[in-house]
Amino acid sequence: MKILRDFVADSELIDLGFVGHPFTWWNRREGEHVVEARLDRVLSNAKWCLDFPRATSTHLDMVGVDYCPLLLDTEASLEKSNSRFVFDQRWVGKEGCEETIKEAWGKEVRGGS
């Protein structure tokens, strides 16, 4: 990791931060055996940041895999989205559904760098 950190510093790269879940990888285990990490990042230099001042990096949902894809939007809107939440009724009554929802809604999730 030191080699990578030195490369990023020597190249004067900037981590754009992210919106969404704080981790980009997990070991597909639950409970005390779960391991999560932010392995993936969007890096840029100062000139690129000036050229794309509204750029955002979003951690998308992990669906059927152990990593989340990143979405780089160079023309991100400063306005909030009016998308609405839709609950999939097929999950009602599934084992672990209620606990998963309670755990997810109880987590503090915010962007960071």
N, C-alpha and C positions, 0 to 999 in steps of 0.2 A: 504494500500500500504506500510506503514511503516513496517508492519510485514514481508511482502515479501522482501523488501529491506534489512531488518536486517538478514533474513534467507540467502539471497544471499551473503551478506558480511560475516556473520559468517561461512558460508560453503566455503568461498574463491572461489566462482564461478565467471567465466568470461563470459561476453556477447560476443559471437563471431561476433556480428555485422551482416550485411546483404548486399545483392545485390538486387536491384529492388526497387519497390515502397516503400516509407517510412512507410506506414501504413499497418496493418494486419487486420483491421476491419473498417467497416463503417456502418452508420445507414440507408443506402439505401435511403437517401434523397438527394436533389440537392440544389444548390444555398446557400443562407444564413442559411439554416436549416441542412446543411451537418455537420456530426461529424465523424472524422476519428481518429483512435488511433493505436498505436503499442502495442497490447496486448500480442502478442506471441513473444518469444525469444528463441534462442538456447543458452543454458548455458553449460559450461564445467569447469573442474578444470585444473590447470596448467599441471599436468601429461598428461591428455588427449590431451591438446594442443600440447605437445611435441611429443606424439605418432602420432598425425594427424596434422602436421604443415601446410598442404595445404587445410585443411577443410574450406568449405565456406557454408554459409546459404543463400539461395535465397528465396525471397518472390515471389511466383508464382502468376499468374493472378487470380483475383476474377472473376469466371465465373458462373453466376446464383446463387451466394451465397453472404453473407455479410462479409465473411472473406476470407483471402488468405491462402492457404496451404504453409507450409515451406518445402523446400527441403534441406536436409543436405547432402552434397557431401564430403566425407572424402578423396577423391583422386582428388580433383579439379585440373585442369590443369592451369598452369600459363600463357599459351598461349591464345590469344583471339580467340573466336569462329568465324568461317567463315560462320555462318548461314546467310541466306539472308532474307530480309523483303518481305513478300507477302501480298498485299492488297486484301481483299475479295471484289470483285466487287458488291456483293449483297447489300453492305451498301450504294452504290452510290444512292443518291436521298432520302434516309431515313431521316425523320425529326430528326434534332439535330445532324446528323452525322458530318457535317462540323464543327460545334461549338465544338463538343467533340474532334475531331482531333486537332483543333487549340489549345484548352485548354491543351490537353495531351502533345503536342509538345512544348508548351510554359512553362511547368513546369520544374523546376530543380529537377532532381531525381538522387540521388547518394547513395552509400552505407554508412553506419555509424554504430555507436555502441550505 
